[in-house]
Amino acid sequence: MSRSYRAATPDDAGFMKLAIEQARLGLAEGGVPIGAALVVNGTVIAVGRNRRVQQNSAIRHGETDCLENAGRQPASVYASATMYTTLSPCAMCSGAILLYKIRRVVIGESTTFTGAEDWLAAHGVELVQMDDPECKDLMKLFITNYPDIWNEDIGHE
């Protein structure tokens, strides 16, 4: 399937900055620099970052950490939400996005890793690609310096 990206809104850059701040925090903590923010009608519900290393977790990616930090919400909240993520969401995170019927995902970059974007698009999720240089730089540096941790994060040997 050929995915098409929608144009970013004027607010998207500001909310992506929150996700980038989370990615920087994760890197400073010794983790993978991927951050996320969940926003509903211009209100930030939660932020999160990849904490697999920090918490010795198998599933704490940026998006799943963000959802965990959002706590239990009515289905209508998730269905009205936009997920901002600094990196293209993997299959696990895309599954969580689909499970909670999040209809819009703003992606910082998908050059260093392209996740399950086609799957999201096939299920009617609106995708916005920011192609953000800082997101790319954070990931390129991390992948170069910590290839073993990166490969573990994406399920490779």
C-alpha positions as CSV (number, residue, x, y, z in Angstrom):
1,M,0.0,0.0,0.0
2,S,1.2,3.4,-0.8
3,R,0.8,5.7,2.2
4,S,0.1,9.3,1.8
5,Y,0.9,11.9,4.5
6,R,-1.3,14.7,5.5
7,A,0.1,18.2,6.0
8,A,1.1,19.3,9.4
9,T,-1.0,21.8,11.2
10,P,0.4,25.0,12.8
11,D,0.2,23.3,16.3
12,D,2.0,20.1,15.3
13,A,5.5,21.5,15.6
14,G,4.9,22.7,19.2
15,F,3.5,19.3,20.3
16,M,6.4,17.5,18.5
17,K,8.8,19.6,20.6
18,L,7.3,17.9,23.7
19,A,8.0,14.5,22.2
20,I,11.6,15.6,21.3
21,E,12.1,16.8,24.9
22,Q,11.1,13.3,26.1
23,A,13.5,11.7,23.6
24,R,16.3,13.9,24.9
25,L,15.5,12.9,28.5
26,G,15.5,9.3,27.5
27,L,18.9,9.6,26.0
28,A,20.3,11.5,29.0
29,E,19.0,8.6,31.2
30,G,20.9,6.1,29.0
31,G,17.9,4.9,27.0
32,V,16.8,5.0,23.4
33,P,15.9,8.6,22.3
34,I,12.3,8.1,21.3
35,G,9.6,10.3,22.8
36,A,5.9,10.7,22.5
37,A,3.0,13.0,23.4
38,L,-0.7,12.3,23.5
39,V,-2.8,15.4,22.7
40,V,-6.6,15.8,22.7
41,N,-8.2,19.0,21.4
42,G,-5.0,21.0,22.1
43,T,-4.6,19.6,25.6
44,V,-1.6,17.4,26.4
45,I,-2.9,14.2,28.1
46,A,0.5,12.6,28.6
47,V,4.1,12.4,27.5
48,G,6.4,9.4,27.5
49,R,9.7,8.1,26.3
50,N,11.3,4.8,25.5
51,R,12.3,3.4,28.9
52,R,13.2,-0.2,28.0
53,V,16.8,0.2,29.2
54,Q,15.9,2.4,32.3
55,Q,13.1,0.0,33.5
56,N,14.5,-3.3,32.1
57,S,11.2,-3.5,30.2
58,A,10.3,-5.5,27.1
59,I,7.5,-3.1,26.1
60,R,8.2,0.5,27.3
61,H,8.6,2.2,23.9
62,G,7.9,5.9,23.6
63,E,4.3,5.4,22.6
64,T,3.5,2.7,25.1
65,D,5.1,4.7,27.9
66,C,3.0,7.7,26.9
67,L,-0.2,5.6,26.9
68,E,0.7,4.1,30.3
69,N,1.3,7.7,31.6
70,A,-2.1,8.7,30.2
71,G,-3.7,6.1,32.5
72,R,-7.2,4.8,32.0
73,Q,-9.2,7.1,29.8
74,P,-12.6,6.7,28.2
75,A,-12.5,5.4,24.6
76,S,-13.8,8.7,23.3
77,V,-10.6,10.4,24.7
78,Y,-8.3,8.1,22.7
79,A,-10.5,8.3,19.6
80,S,-10.1,12.1,19.7
81,A,-6.3,12.0,20.3
82,T,-3.3,12.6,18.2
83,M,-0.2,10.6,19.1
84,Y,3.1,12.6,18.4
85,T,6.1,10.3,18.2
86,T,9.7,11.2,17.3
87,L,10.1,7.9,15.3
88,S,7.8,5.9,13.0
89,P,5.8,3.6,15.3
90,C,6.8,-0.1,15.3
91,A,4.3,-2.9,15.0
92,M,3.8,-3.1,18.8
93,C,3.1,0.6,19.2
94,S,1.0,0.7,16.0
95,G,-1.1,-2.1,17.5
96,A,-1.7,-0.1,20.6
97,I,-2.6,2.9,18.5
98,L,-5.1,0.8,16.6
99,L,-6.5,-0.9,19.8
100,Y,-7.3,2.5,21.3
101,K,-8.6,3.9,18.0
102,I,-6.2,6.8,17.9
103,R,-7.0,8.4,14.5
104,R,-4.0,10.6,13.9
105,V,-0.3,10.1,14.3
106,V,2.3,12.7,13.8
107,I,5.8,11.2,13.1
108,G,9.0,13.0,13.7
109,E,10.9,10.9,11.2
110,S,10.9,7.6,9.5
111,T,14.3,7.7,7.7
112,T,16.3,5.7,10.3
113,F,13.4,3.3,10.9
114,T,10.1,2.8,9.2
115,G,7.6,1.0,11.3
116,A,4.1,-0.1,10.6
117,E,2.9,3.0,8.8
118,D,1.3,1.1,6.0
119,W,-0.7,-0.9,8.5
120,L,-1.9,2.2,10.3
121,A,-2.9,3.9,7.0
122,A,-4.7,0.7,5.9
123,H,-6.8,1.1,9.1
124,G,-7.7,4.7,8.4
125,V,-5.2,6.4,10.7
126,E,-4.2,9.8,9.4
127,L,-0.4,10.1,9.2
128,V,1.7,13.3,9.3
129,Q,5.4,13.2,8.5
130,M,7.4,16.0,10.1
131,D,10.8,14.8,8.6
132,D,12.4,16.6,11.6
133,P,16.2,17.0,11.5
134,E,16.6,16.8,15.2
135,C,14.7,13.5,15.4
136,K,16.9,12.1,12.7
137,D,20.1,13.3,14.3
138,L,19.2,11.8,17.7
139,M,18.4,8.4,16.2
140,K,21.4,8.4,13.9
141,L,23.8,9.2,16.7
142,F,22.2,6.6,19.0
143,I,22.2,3.8,16.4
144,T,25.9,4.5,15.6
145,N,26.9,4.6,19.3
146,Y,24.7,1.8,20.6
147,P,23.9,-0.6,17.8
148,D,23.3,-3.5,20.2
149,I,20.7,-1.7,22.2
150,W,19.0,-0.4,19.1
151,N,18.8,-3.9,17.5
152,E,17.4,-5.2,20.8
153,D,14.8,-2.4,20.8
154,I,13.5,-3.4,17.3
155,G,13.7,-7.1,17.9
156,H,16.9,-7.9,16.0
157,E,19.9,-9.9,17.1
